[in-house]
Amino acid sequence: MVDVHEHHFPRVLDASDVDLLRLFTESYASWTRGRSFSLPSEAQGSKPVGLPRVPTTWDALAPYLTESGSNSFVRNLVRVVNELYGDGEGSITQANWERLDARVRQQHAKPHGWREVLDRARIGGIITDPYVDPMVDAHVEISPRHVSVMRINAFACGWNPEAKDHNGTSAHELLDRLKIYPRSFDYYLEALEQLVAGAAGRHQVALKIALAYDRYLDFDAPDEALARSAWGKPSPNAAEQKAFSDFVVDRFCRLAAEYDLPVQMHLGSAIIRGSHPLNTAGLIERHPRTRFLLMHLAYPWAREVLGMGLIYRNVWHDLCWAPLLSPTLFRQSLHEAIEVLPDESRMMFGGDNWHAEETYGAMSMARRILAEVLEDKIRDGYLAEDDARRLAPKILSDNAVSFFGLGQL
């Protein structure tokens, strides 16, 4: 398989002190205890990955297993831990948690022990969004099977050197590391082009818009005068901030077409009041030469985002996160995507995780459900077996290789 979306970065994958509880607190199972991001009505600041940490105990594990045990995120992780480290029990209990915890710690104490987990998942290539460091060369810093995307959130919030995105990332600090020092709005726009032009040299195969965590996704047509008025101000007003962000996103989308880079876009969840996929329709229409990869089935708007894939021929779909969130939703949406999307190149899979164990779980579940859906299609007479055998490798790997140009790396 080729996995088109993860959040792998070295300090998590290579951590030698990972235990059973940490797999839960640094996975989507943690969403059962509370969101990892803030809404506009709340105090700002995301929970840092890896913090805080406490040793694994039954009392710390029990709330996941006994209070949220029906949640799909939790059930997936329980399944994965048992497949990788268990003795066939199929659950995590007060009787076996210490043995499972010891095996998790033993695996992560091995140098690059996470690679064995990905090998068992049969994942040959991975595209990661290392949002804690958008400039990292994943192919060098993580592994030869990794490449990355460049998340642009910080640059869309870069109206002054102190401004940061929801992850606490400063565009100006990132540019400083590349020895780029924009002292005016015009130089800033030139810096954006330098970033895109240099993406291939950092093994970055796409841009990533994850601004659903920072703002609403109603990207208006560029208003350059209003965007310029935000530049350098300690506190631009709301209209100036939005215009600046709109202008930068529009510029990145234009540059993506010029440099033939796809644009991944997070839709749904996050600041849910503003993350409806149709909010991005104007942006997609303004950039017909830009290839957009829409993510997460835009939950809870799966049908709307598939409808966009039918209408807009510059739209593809990464079905990531949906298998973890709801196998039922994913199965039904996959049935519909096969029927609705205009050609067989339009679907790909990503895991959307931090640790290799959850990646294993997401991708093995996606593979299994794809097989079940294709078997249903054959049994119902919608597809012939030869059709299914042609379609499966496209969805699992071939589409991603072609879409991202991975065969050229």
DAQUI-V674096 format. One record per helix or strand of 3 or more residues. SS is the DSSP state (h for helix, s for strand). FROM is the first residue (numbers start at 1). LEN is the number of residues. If there is no record, write none. Layout:
ss = [SS/SS]
from = [FROM/FROM]
len = [LEN/LEN]
//
This chain:
ss = [s/h/h/h/h/h/h/h/s/h/h/s/h/h/h/h/s/h/h/h/s/h/h/s/h/h/s/h/h/h/h/h]
from = [2/10/20/28/58/72/97/113/125/131/138/146/153/171/185/200/204/211/224/238/262/272/277/292/296/302/315/322/327/356/385/406]
len = [5/4/6/5/10/14/13/8/4/3/4/6/4/7/13/3/6/3/7/21/4/3/10/4/3/10/4/4/14/24/20/3]
//
